[in-house]
Amino acid sequence: MNAKCYMSGYYTGTQGANLYFQGWLPTEIRALMILLHGSGEHSGFYSHIGEECLRRHVGLIAPDLRGFGKSDGARGHVNRFQEYLDDLETLMRRLQKQYPDAPLFLLGHSLGGLIAIRYVQEYTHPVKGAILSSPVLGIRIRLPYPLKALIEWISWLAPNLPVDPFKWNWLKPILLDDPSDTSFDPLFTTQYTPRWFSELLQNGEHALSQAAKCNVPLLCLCGQHDPLIDLGAVQRFFQSISSEDKVHVVFSEGRHRPLQEHCRNEALDNVFQWITARL
């Protein structure tokens, strides 16, 4: 990889937070994509996509979300989900000024997919299209209403209380296909707060109830055997969005991370073919 094509640094998000990013920028940029990682992850999880973007003349900017990776913020915590959207808006406007002729696409995985959805629902934006990988519009484990109410109550009583669900062995196969993959990664986030989880659940519900506000071209990638997200919620969202330019791909052997599993080459081909068709 040409070293001149790679960059990294920090930008200032909402409330003055220093947010880390990595970029893979070819000399000739046909399109520019912002990649939003999933919970626990950071931009380093997606260097293989950055290298593939260089080969295909697509620029990629991958920030670490606040509270993850090298970015500021309490680990696995936001006061409001809106902070993610405001941070993205700041980055989006910055890139629009730097690369005014490059069509902008969003690529969000899991938590990042939900952020991408909520962003296009809430902002007037320059987005040419959005690619969603296993977006968290709901979780597969059904939470009874009393438990949801308890989480909401704790999120106000002790919003910053750190909880490490990876210590619960019964949850590890759900949270990660291979938990050992992250044992060597000091930047992987295992702690979350009640406020973060409450905001995640609420915004998944908002995304579904406001699906008609999603009016951009959309590509959605999911695994048939995803142990984490509610595939039914994803399907209901997909059917309800107002955009007529929408494609939903379900990988028959896929799980939660189609961009990183054995089907990743097929998933990436879907992504780049979809982008090329919309330039």
Backbone bond lengths (Angstrom), bond angles and torsions (degrees), N, CA, C in turn:
res aa  C-N    CA-C-N  psi(-1)  N-CA   C-N-CA  omega(-1)  CA-C   N-CA-C  phi
1 M - - - 1.465 - - 1.523 109.42 -
2 N 1.304 117.18 132.86 1.455 122.16 177.45 1.525 109.44 -65.14
3 A 1.374 115.82 121.66 1.466 119.68 -176.44 1.513 112.16 -60.78
4 K 1.333 116.82 -27.87 1.457 119.88 -178.74 1.523 111.62 -69.44
5 C 1.295 116.19 -15.73 1.463 120.20 -178.53 1.527 112.21 -86.59
6 Y 1.346 117.23 -11.26 1.462 120.64 -177.78 1.520 109.84 -105.07
7 M 1.329 116.48 142.13 1.458 121.15 176.82 1.519 108.94 -147.18
8 S 1.327 116.37 158.43 1.458 120.93 173.67 1.522 108.05 -152.76
9 G 1.315 116.02 160.99 1.459 119.92 -179.70 1.510 110.62 170.49
10 Y 1.315 116.02 -159.14 1.453 122.59 -179.03 1.522 110.11 -129.58
11 Y 1.316 115.63 149.15 1.460 120.52 168.80 1.521 107.88 -129.83
12 T 1.306 116.09 161.82 1.464 120.96 -175.93 1.522 109.98 -94.50
13 G 1.305 115.71 118.16 1.451 120.68 178.51 1.515 111.47 -91.51
14 T 1.323 116.07 -166.66 1.453 120.45 -179.63 1.524 109.75 -64.26
15 Q 1.321 116.68 149.11 1.462 124.26 -178.73 1.527 112.31 61.88
16 G 1.345 116.23 21.91 1.458 120.81 175.03 1.519 115.47 76.30
17 A 1.323 118.91 13.53 1.463 121.62 -178.67 1.529 110.87 -68.17
18 N 1.330 117.20 135.73 1.462 122.72 173.81 1.521 108.43 -84.80
19 L 1.317 115.81 116.51 1.459 121.27 -174.93 1.529 109.65 -116.51
20 Y 1.307 114.99 125.64 1.468 121.93 -176.83 1.524 110.21 -80.47
21 F 1.331 116.09 149.78 1.459 120.60 174.69 1.523 109.48 -147.49
22 Q 1.323 115.09 156.89 1.457 122.87 169.98 1.519 108.19 -122.87
23 G 1.328 116.08 148.39 1.456 120.32 -179.13 1.517 112.24 -136.99
24 W 1.313 115.75 140.72 1.457 123.24 173.37 1.524 106.44 -121.04
25 L 1.328 116.85 109.35 1.456 120.92 -169.35 1.525 110.68 -127.26
26 P 1.323 118.51 106.77 1.464 121.13 177.61 1.522 110.86 -69.61
27 T 1.310 116.14 162.15 1.463 120.54 -179.77 1.517 110.90 -60.59
28 E 1.325 115.88 -43.64 1.469 121.14 177.13 1.527 108.10 -107.79
29 I 1.319 116.85 113.99 1.465 122.06 -176.17 1.527 110.08 -100.97
30 R 1.321 116.39 112.33 1.470 121.39 177.18 1.524 110.58 -80.16
31 A 1.340 115.91 -32.75 1.464 122.05 -179.88 1.517 107.90 -157.21
32 L 1.319 116.00 161.99 1.460 121.58 -179.78 1.522 108.12 -125.96
33 M 1.336 115.93 132.24 1.454 120.96 -177.18 1.524 109.67 -123.61
34 I 1.331 116.42 134.72 1.462 122.13 173.98 1.523 107.61 -103.17
35 L 1.335 116.15 122.77 1.457 121.46 -177.73 1.526 109.90 -103.29
36 L 1.318 116.21 125.16 1.466 123.41 179.46 1.525 108.41 -110.74
37 H 1.340 116.04 116.21 1.460 120.94 -173.19 1.528 112.06 -76.15
38 G 1.325 115.02 173.01 1.451 121.30 178.99 1.513 112.63 -88.05
39 S 1.327 116.64 176.46 1.466 120.98 -179.33 1.529 109.94 -64.18
40 G 1.322 115.26 140.52 1.454 121.25 -177.74 1.507 113.56 86.26
41 E 1.317 116.62 -30.58 1.458 121.74 -173.12 1.534 112.12 -81.13
42 H 1.328 114.17 -174.69 1.461 122.37 172.89 1.520 107.25 -155.31
43 S 1.315 117.10 177.07 1.466 120.69 -173.37 1.519 112.91 -61.21
44 G 1.342 117.65 -27.06 1.454 120.71 -179.12 1.517 114.06 -63.95
45 F 1.324 118.13 -18.38 1.467 121.07 178.14 1.524 111.87 -66.20
46 Y 1.328 117.12 -16.63 1.462 120.07 -168.85 1.523 113.17 -120.81
47 S 1.335 117.20 26.02 1.466 119.51 178.49 1.524 111.29 -62.76
48 H 1.341 118.14 -30.54 1.471 120.08 178.64 1.523 110.89 -64.39
49 I 1.339 117.20 -32.10 1.463 119.65 176.95 1.520 109.80 -73.30
50 G 1.338 117.25 -36.81 1.457 120.44 176.77 1.513 111.84 -59.88
51 E 1.330 117.16 -43.94 1.455 120.76 179.58 1.530 111.20 -65.94
52 E 1.317 116.39 -38.10 1.470 119.86 177.73 1.525 110.66 -67.79
53 C 1.334 116.86 -36.18 1.459 120.45 176.75 1.528 111.26 -61.56
54 L 1.337 116.95 -41.32 1.457 119.95 178.30 1.518 110.70 -59.10
55 R 1.314 116.16 -42.27 1.469 120.52 -178.64 1.525 111.65 -64.49
56 R 1.333 115.64 -28.97 1.466 119.87 -176.08 1.528 112.19 -103.37
57 H 1.329 117.31 10.56 1.471 122.67 176.89 1.529 112.52 62.12
58 V 1.312 115.02 36.59 1.462 121.57 174.57 1.534 107.42 -115.46
59 G 1.325 117.70 125.61 1.454 120.54 176.41 1.516 110.78 -76.99
60 L 1.325 116.68 142.73 1.463 121.46 179.12 1.520 109.62 -128.63
61 I 1.320 116.10 128.09 1.464 122.86 172.67 1.526 106.95 -118.00
62 A 1.338 116.26 123.24 1.464 120.99 -177.38 1.526 109.45 -124.03
63 P 1.323 118.12 102.46 1.478 120.24 176.97 1.526 111.57 -82.87
64 D 1.326 115.19 154.23 1.467 120.38 164.70 1.525 107.08 -85.76
65 L 1.324 117.56 122.54 1.457 120.95 178.84 1.522 109.87 -62.05
66 R 1.333 116.58 152.02 1.468 119.41 177.95 1.530 109.86 -56.09
67 G 1.334 115.40 137.05 1.456 120.19 -178.51 1.514 113.70 85.00
68 F 1.357 117.19 3.90 1.461 121.24 -179.98 1.522 109.62 -135.06
69 G 1.339 115.38 155.96 1.455 120.17 175.22 1.512 112.63 57.67
70 K 1.340 115.73 -131.16 1.460 122.16 -177.52 1.525 112.95 -96.68
71 S 1.316 117.41 6.97 1.464 120.48 -178.19 1.520 111.53 -84.58
72 D 1.338 115.65 158.07 1.460 122.06 176.24 1.523 111.02 -63.60
73 G 1.323 114.00 163.71 1.456 120.41 173.01 1.508 112.21 115.36
74 A 1.329 115.94 148.81 1.463 120.44 174.73 1.521 108.92 -59.77
75 R 1.328 116.55 139.62 1.466 120.98 -175.15 1.526 111.51 -60.60
76 G 1.359 114.33 128.03 1.457 119.98 177.18 1.504 114.25 60.45
77 H 1.345 116.53 39.92 1.462 118.88 -176.83 1.526 111.14 -142.83
78 V 1.312 116.46 140.68 1.459 123.70 164.17 1.525 107.14 -138.41
79 N 1.318 115.87 146.96 1.463 119.12 173.36 1.520 110.82 -72.77
80 R 1.340 114.69 -39.07 1.463 121.60 176.85 1.521 108.24 -143.06
81 F 1.317 117.06 144.28 1.459 121.60 177.80 1.522 110.47 -59.97
82 Q 1.324 116.10 -27.58 1.457 121.96 179.79 1.532 111.87 -55.77
83 E 1.323 117.77 -26.42 1.461 120.92 179.36 1.527 111.01 -61.10
84 Y 1.337 117.04 -39.00 1.466 119.90 176.37 1.533 110.61 -61.59
85 L 1.326 116.36 -42.52 1.461 120.42 -178.02 1.517 111.28 -67.79
86 D 1.326 116.93 -40.62 1.464 120.48 179.03 1.525 110.94 -65.48
87 D 1.339 116.69 -40.17 1.467 119.91 176.68 1.523 110.87 -61.09
88 L 1.328 116.18 -43.30 1.467 120.48 179.42 1.517 111.04 -64.80
89 E 1.327 117.10 -39.93 1.462 120.69 178.69 1.530 110.55 -61.20
90 T 1.323 117.55 -41.59 1.467 121.20 178.34 1.522 110.70 -61.36
91 L 1.330 116.61 -45.92 1.461 120.64 179.37 1.522 111.19 -66.53
92 M 1.314 116.72 -40.71 1.457 121.40 -179.64 1.525 111.28 -59.94
93 R 1.321 116.63 -46.35 1.466 120.16 -178.55 1.523 111.29 -66.99
94 R 1.320 116.20 -36.96 1.457 120.17 178.09 1.529 110.92 -62.72
95 L 1.318 116.62 -45.72 1.457 120.41 -179.49 1.523 112.09 -68.57
96 Q 1.332 115.89 -34.52 1.460 119.59 178.27 1.529 111.13 -62.50
97 K 1.338 116.08 -36.11 1.468 119.82 178.03 1.522 111.33 -72.98
98 Q 1.335 117.13 -37.57 1.458 120.72 -177.37 1.518 112.57 -75.43
99 Y 1.338 116.45 -34.56 1.463 121.28 -176.12 1.528 109.35 -129.77
100 P 1.338 117.12 67.76 1.470 120.43 -172.13 1.528 114.11 -64.87
101 D 1.327 117.83 -21.49 1.463 120.31 -176.90 1.519 113.38 -97.57
102 A 1.331 117.89 -0.99 1.461 120.63 -177.07 1.527 110.53 -95.00
103 P 1.331 118.59 121.93 1.472 120.16 174.89 1.536 110.11 -60.32
104 L 1.334 116.28 136.72 1.462 121.74 -176.02 1.528 111.25 -101.42
105 F 1.325 115.82 130.91 1.458 122.18 175.54 1.526 109.23 -123.24
106 L 1.324 116.37 150.09 1.463 122.33 172.95 1.522 109.15 -106.88
107 L 1.332 115.88 137.68 1.457 122.11 172.21 1.521 107.50 -128.19
108 G 1.322 117.28 114.53 1.453 120.72 -177.01 1.516 111.73 -126.41
109 H 1.326 116.49 132.22 1.460 121.22 176.89 1.523 110.56 -107.34
110 S 1.320 116.65 130.74 1.462 123.15 172.85 1.532 110.81 56.61
111 L 1.322 119.36 -112.58 1.466 121.56 173.84 1.524 110.38 -54.74
112 G 1.338 117.21 -43.28 1.459 120.64 178.46 1.514 113.13 -61.71
113 G 1.336 116.41 -32.31 1.463 119.68 176.57 1.509 111.78 -66.45
114 L 1.339 116.59 -39.94 1.465 120.11 177.08 1.525 110.79 -65.84
115 I 1.336 117.10 -39.40 1.467 120.17 177.29 1.521 110.13 -61.74
116 A 1.334 117.22 -43.36 1.465 120.66 179.28 1.530 110.84 -60.24
117 I 1.331 116.76 -43.21 1.463 120.84 179.57 1.520 110.82 -62.68
118 R 1.325 116.00 -49.76 1.462 119.36 -177.64 1.527 111.21 -64.78
119 Y 1.328 117.67 -31.76 1.460 120.73 178.74 1.531 110.91 -65.41
120 V 1.326 117.14 -49.01 1.468 118.40 -177.82 1.527 111.09 -70.91
121 Q 1.337 116.98 -21.27 1.462 119.64 176.12 1.529 112.12 -77.07
122 E 1.325 117.38 -30.54 1.464 121.00 -169.75 1.524 114.36 -105.38
123 Y 1.332 118.89 -18.93 1.458 120.44 -172.94 1.519 112.19 -117.63
124 T 1.333 115.48 148.53 1.458 120.86 162.83 1.513 105.79 -78.26
125 H 1.314 118.00 120.88 1.451 120.61 -164.26 1.536 111.40 -138.67
126 P 1.333 115.48 162.99 1.459 119.85 177.36 1.532 112.60 -97.50
127 V 1.325 118.13 19.80 1.461 121.29 -172.23 1.529 110.76 -70.87
128 K 1.331 115.04 127.85 1.458 121.64 177.78 1.525 111.48 -79.95
129 G 1.339 116.10 -27.65 1.452 120.57 179.29 1.518 109.80 -177.89
130 A 1.331 116.74 163.89 1.468 122.34 -179.15 1.519 109.56 -128.70
131 I 1.324 114.83 137.49 1.459 122.55 177.33 1.520 107.44 -115.63
132 L 1.307 116.92 123.60 1.462 122.25 -177.03 1.516 109.56 -113.20
133 S 1.327 116.33 127.70 1.454 122.18 175.14 1.525 108.05 -113.07
134 S 1.325 115.70 109.78 1.473 121.11 178.08 1.525 112.63 48.84
135 P 1.330 118.93 55.50 1.471 120.22 -177.24 1.527 111.57 -66.23
136 V 1.348 116.16 139.91 1.470 120.71 -178.01 1.526 108.91 -85.35
137 L 1.321 116.14 84.16 1.461 121.34 174.49 1.526 110.88 -92.51
138 G 1.286 115.48 -6.78 1.454 123.15 177.45 1.509 106.84 177.53
139 I 1.324 117.59 154.00 1.458 119.98 179.80 1.523 110.15 -99.76
140 R 1.329 114.80 152.95 1.455 120.18 -173.54 1.526 112.17 -69.07
141 I 1.343 116.20 -33.83 1.462 119.79 178.01 1.522 109.06 -72.92
142 R 1.292 117.47 121.66 1.460 121.69 -178.81 1.527 110.18 -75.80
143 L 1.324 116.02 121.23 1.459 120.18 178.64 1.523 109.51 -97.93
144 P 1.321 118.20 122.74 1.477 119.55 176.62 1.519 110.09 -64.69
145 Y 1.322 115.70 153.64 1.462 120.25 -176.29 1.527 112.68 -55.76
146 P 1.346 120.04 -43.02 1.474 118.34 179.28 1.536 112.91 -58.05
147 L 1.343 116.64 -36.10 1.459 119.41 179.04 1.525 110.84 -69.57
148 K 1.340 116.85 -40.11 1.463 119.93 176.05 1.527 110.61 -61.18
149 A 1.316 115.99 -42.64 1.464 119.91 179.49 1.526 110.73 -64.53
150 L 1.340 116.82 -37.42 1.464 120.80 178.44 1.531 110.72 -65.11
151 I 1.338 116.51 -42.30 1.469 120.71 178.15 1.524 110.18 -61.31
152 E 1.328 115.99 -43.37 1.458 120.24 179.54 1.527 110.46 -63.47
153 W 1.321 117.25 -40.76 1.462 120.95 179.85 1.526 110.63 -64.79
154 I 1.351 116.54 -44.89 1.468 120.30 179.55 1.523 110.26 -65.58
155 S 1.334 117.47 -32.97 1.470 120.36 -178.38 1.525 111.39 -64.58
156 W 1.334 116.83 -24.46 1.469 120.11 176.21 1.531 111.63 -93.62
157 L 1.328 116.23 -32.96 1.457 119.73 -179.03 1.531 111.74 -75.62
158 A 1.344 116.11 -43.14 1.479 121.38 -178.65 1.521 109.27 -139.53
159 P 1.338 117.42 67.83 1.465 120.96 -172.44 1.521 114.16 -61.98
160 N 1.343 118.19 -28.58 1.460 121.79 -175.37 1.525 113.74 -98.22
161 L 1.319 117.76 8.58 1.462 121.40 -177.90 1.535 109.86 -62.82
162 P 1.352 119.27 116.90 1.465 120.04 -179.05 1.523 111.47 -76.10
163 V 1.324 115.70 131.87 1.465 122.22 177.96 1.519 107.77 -127.46
164 D 1.329 117.26 133.04 1.465 121.56 -179.45 1.522 109.55 -112.10
165 P 1.340 118.51 92.50 1.470 120.31 -178.13 1.520 112.91 -68.47
166 F 1.352 117.61 -15.97 1.458 119.99 -179.78 1.523 111.76 -72.03
167 K 1.315 117.72 -10.23 1.463 121.10 175.21 1.527 111.68 -81.29
168 W 1.332 116.27 -11.57 1.454 120.77 178.82 1.527 107.37 -92.08
169 N 1.324 117.49 104.93 1.464 121.73 -173.00 1.522 113.30 -57.48
170 W 1.325 117.29 -32.55 1.459 119.70 -177.82 1.525 111.89 -69.46
171 L 1.363 116.65 -19.69 1.455 120.06 -179.65 1.526 113.17 -91.04
172 K 1.316 118.25 -19.15 1.461 120.04 -173.68 1.529 113.73 -58.02
173 P 1.340 119.40 -44.29 1.466 118.11 179.06 1.525 113.39 -63.74
174 I 1.343 116.94 -21.44 1.461 120.66 178.84 1.516 110.69 -84.00
175 L 1.343 116.39 -42.84 1.459 120.88 -176.79 1.516 112.02 -72.81
176 L 1.323 117.74 -34.27 1.459 121.79 -178.40 1.526 109.29 -141.66
177 D 1.332 116.23 137.34 1.460 119.55 174.99 1.528 110.65 -64.54
178 D 1.342 116.58 -36.74 1.459 121.54 178.34 1.525 108.38 -137.30
179 P 1.348 118.57 89.66 1.459 121.56 -176.59 1.518 113.59 -55.70
180 S 1.339 118.46 -27.52 1.461 120.52 -178.97 1.520 111.99 -67.53
181 D 1.343 117.85 -18.63 1.456 121.46 -179.47 1.517 112.10 -60.08
182 T 1.329 117.93 -26.63 1.465 121.24 -173.89 1.523 112.80 -104.63
183 S 1.324 117.59 -0.70 1.456 120.07 -175.45 1.521 112.23 -64.80
184 F 1.334 117.29 -24.27 1.450 121.46 -177.48 1.530 111.96 -96.71
185 D 1.305 118.01 -1.71 1.466 121.75 -171.48 1.532 109.70 -102.47
186 P 1.337 117.75 105.05 1.474 119.42 -177.98 1.523 112.97 -70.15
187 L 1.329 117.91 -13.93 1.465 120.83 -179.47 1.523 112.46 -91.43
188 F 1.327 117.41 -7.78 1.465 119.18 179.36 1.522 109.51 -70.94
189 T 1.318 117.04 131.52 1.467 122.51 -176.09 1.527 110.21 -95.32
190 T 1.320 115.88 123.24 1.466 120.15 178.23 1.518 112.82 -109.72
191 Q 1.331 117.76 -12.22 1.458 120.51 -178.26 1.527 111.41 -99.35
192 Y 1.321 115.17 142.64 1.462 122.22 177.01 1.522 108.09 -138.16
193 T 1.305 115.93 161.09 1.460 119.92 -179.74 1.527 110.16 -112.74
194 P 1.332 117.26 158.15 1.464 119.90 176.70 1.528 112.46 -56.81
195 R 1.342 117.50 -37.36 1.470 119.05 179.76 1.528 110.48 -64.52
196 W 1.327 117.28 -41.13 1.474 120.28 179.19 1.525 110.30 -59.83
197 F 1.337 116.23 -46.85 1.458 119.97 -176.96 1.523 110.86 -66.66
198 S 1.314 116.86 -39.88 1.454 120.78 178.23 1.522 111.24 -63.07
199 E 1.330 116.80 -44.09 1.460 121.08 178.84 1.527 111.24 -64.41
200 L 1.338 116.55 -36.70 1.461 120.52 177.56 1.529 110.78 -62.10
201 L 1.327 116.58 -48.87 1.463 120.60 -178.79 1.530 111.18 -63.12
202 Q 1.328 117.07 -44.97 1.458 121.02 -178.38 1.515 111.69 -62.91
203 N 1.328 117.24 -41.30 1.456 119.47 -177.70 1.521 112.84 -76.33
204 G 1.330 117.19 -25.29 1.454 119.15 169.66 1.520 110.99 -63.17
205 E 1.343 116.31 -41.40 1.468 120.87 176.97 1.533 111.06 -66.76
206 H 1.344 116.95 -40.88 1.469 120.01 178.35 1.531 110.74 -62.83
207 A 1.335 116.01 -42.05 1.461 119.97 -179.70 1.526 110.76 -60.15
208 L 1.329 117.08 -40.44 1.461 120.66 179.46 1.518 111.82 -69.63
209 S 1.331 117.14 -44.62 1.468 120.08 -176.62 1.526 111.64 -70.04
210 Q 1.335 117.35 -23.40 1.460 121.69 -179.12 1.527 111.65 -110.69
211 A 1.322 116.28 27.69 1.466 120.58 -176.40 1.521 112.18 -56.67
212 A 1.322 117.71 -34.15 1.471 120.99 -177.92 1.525 112.42 -63.31
213 K 1.341 117.51 -18.74 1.461 120.65 179.24 1.534 112.12 -78.78
214 C 1.309 116.94 -7.74 1.465 121.33 178.90 1.526 107.85 -86.46
215 N 1.326 116.61 100.33 1.465 120.98 -171.97 1.517 113.56 -120.34
216 V 1.345 117.28 23.31 1.457 120.58 178.43 1.530 109.09 -103.67
217 P 1.334 118.12 156.99 1.470 119.66 172.04 1.521 110.40 -54.01
218 L 1.320 116.40 138.79 1.464 119.90 -169.87 1.525 110.92 -137.38
219 L 1.334 115.12 132.34 1.463 122.51 170.37 1.521 107.35 -119.64
220 C 1.323 116.96 127.25 1.471 121.51 -178.71 1.523 108.96 -122.03
221 L 1.344 116.09 127.06 1.458 122.92 -179.91 1.524 108.86 -116.04
222 C 1.327 117.08 128.83 1.465 121.48 179.82 1.516 109.91 -140.65
223 G 1.334 115.37 157.86 1.457 121.80 172.92 1.518 110.70 -102.29
224 Q 1.317 116.16 136.99 1.462 120.78 -176.94 1.530 112.41 -61.69
225 H 1.341 116.70 -27.77 1.469 120.53 -175.90 1.521 111.53 -110.61
226 D 1.318 116.65 33.67 1.462 120.81 178.65 1.526 109.60 -62.83
227 P 1.354 118.18 121.11 1.466 119.81 -178.32 1.525 113.68 -86.45
228 L 1.328 117.57 -5.27 1.457 120.28 -171.34 1.522 113.95 -106.73
229 I 1.343 117.73 -49.15 1.456 119.79 -172.09 1.523 112.10 -95.37
230 D 1.324 115.05 160.78 1.457 122.96 177.69 1.531 108.17 -87.17
231 L 1.323 116.57 101.85 1.465 120.56 -177.75 1.527 111.45 -65.42
232 G 1.315 116.65 -28.17 1.461 119.89 177.18 1.515 111.51 -64.47
233 A 1.338 116.47 -39.34 1.467 120.92 178.27 1.519 110.28 -65.59
234 V 1.336 117.34 -39.45 1.468 121.00 177.87 1.528 109.81 -62.49
235 Q 1.326 116.60 -43.03 1.465 120.52 -179.55 1.526 110.88 -65.17
236 R 1.326 118.06 -40.86 1.468 120.62 178.96 1.526 110.43 -64.77
237 F 1.313 116.85 -40.98 1.459 120.58 177.35 1.525 110.35 -61.82
238 F 1.320 115.96 -47.14 1.463 120.99 -177.00 1.532 110.66 -60.61
239 Q 1.297 116.73 -39.50 1.466 120.19 -179.16 1.527 112.09 -72.69
240 S 1.339 117.50 -23.01 1.465 121.07 -173.57 1.520 114.77 -96.35
241 I 1.336 118.67 -13.50 1.465 119.38 -176.84 1.526 109.70 -67.52
242 S 1.325 115.43 151.74 1.458 120.57 -175.18 1.522 113.29 -80.72
243 S 1.327 117.98 -21.15 1.458 120.49 -179.99 1.523 110.52 -66.30
244 E 1.340 115.75 132.89 1.460 119.78 176.17 1.522 111.40 -86.97
245 D 1.329 117.00 -13.70 1.459 121.69 178.68 1.525 107.55 -93.58
246 K 1.323 116.04 88.29 1.465 120.22 -175.94 1.528 110.14 -144.97
247 V 1.337 114.45 139.23 1.461 121.82 -179.14 1.523 108.26 -133.85
248 H 1.318 116.30 130.40 1.461 121.28 179.73 1.524 108.24 -120.70
249 V 1.339 117.43 118.14 1.460 123.03 -179.85 1.519 108.87 -113.75
250 V 1.329 116.76 125.77 1.463 122.27 177.03 1.527 108.10 -116.09
251 F 1.323 116.78 121.01 1.458 121.88 -179.88 1.516 109.22 -86.24
252 S 1.317 116.28 121.65 1.462 121.70 -170.38 1.528 112.77 -62.16
253 E 1.329 118.13 -29.41 1.460 120.96 179.55 1.532 111.75 -107.86
254 G 1.334 117.75 5.93 1.454 121.20 -175.50 1.515 113.04 -78.83
255 R 1.347 114.01 157.32 1.448 120.59 175.36 1.529 108.53 -116.39
256 H 1.340 118.74 -125.32 1.466 118.96 -173.35 1.530 114.17 -90.94
257 R 1.323 118.46 -17.80 1.460 120.67 -171.20 1.528 111.02 -123.69
258 P 1.330 118.89 69.37 1.469 120.72 -176.34 1.525 114.08 -61.45
259 L 1.339 117.61 -23.93 1.463 119.97 -179.73 1.525 112.13 -81.51
260 Q 1.343 117.80 -3.88 1.453 120.85 -177.60 1.525 113.40 -131.84
261 E 1.320 118.10 -8.29 1.456 121.23 -177.91 1.519 110.53 -87.15
262 H 1.331 115.31 -168.92 1.466 120.02 -178.10 1.525 112.35 -62.43
263 C 1.339 116.64 -21.07 1.466 120.14 -179.96 1.521 112.07 -92.04
264 R 1.336 117.70 13.24 1.461 119.67 -171.87 1.520 112.94 -65.05
265 N 1.349 118.63 -34.34 1.460 119.43 179.07 1.523 110.78 -64.20
266 E 1.316 116.18 -41.85 1.460 120.23 177.47 1.525 110.57 -66.11
267 A 1.331 116.37 -40.34 1.461 120.35 179.43 1.532 110.90 -63.71
268 L 1.328 117.07 -44.56 1.467 120.24 179.57 1.521 111.54 -66.12
269 D 1.327 117.55 -37.03 1.468 119.55 175.42 1.527 110.22 -60.21
270 N 1.333 116.73 -41.41 1.464 120.51 176.66 1.522 111.01 -59.83
271 V 1.332 116.53 -43.60 1.462 121.20 -178.29 1.522 110.90 -61.92
272 F 1.325 117.32 -52.15 1.467 120.05 -173.81 1.526 112.50 -72.82
273 Q 1.320 117.73 -33.50 1.462 120.05 175.22 1.518 110.32 -65.50
274 W 1.333 115.70 -39.57 1.471 120.48 179.43 1.518 110.76 -65.93
275 I 1.320 117.35 -44.03 1.459 120.62 178.13 1.518 111.09 -62.35
276 T 1.332 116.51 -47.50 1.479 121.07 -178.32 1.513 111.44 -57.73
277 A 1.326 116.76 -39.03 1.461 120.79 -178.39 1.520 112.31 -68.10
278 R 1.342 117.66 -15.54 1.468 120.98 -176.01 1.531 113.01 -112.98
279 L 1.303 116.76 10.98 1.473 119.38 176.49 1.523 109.86 -82.99
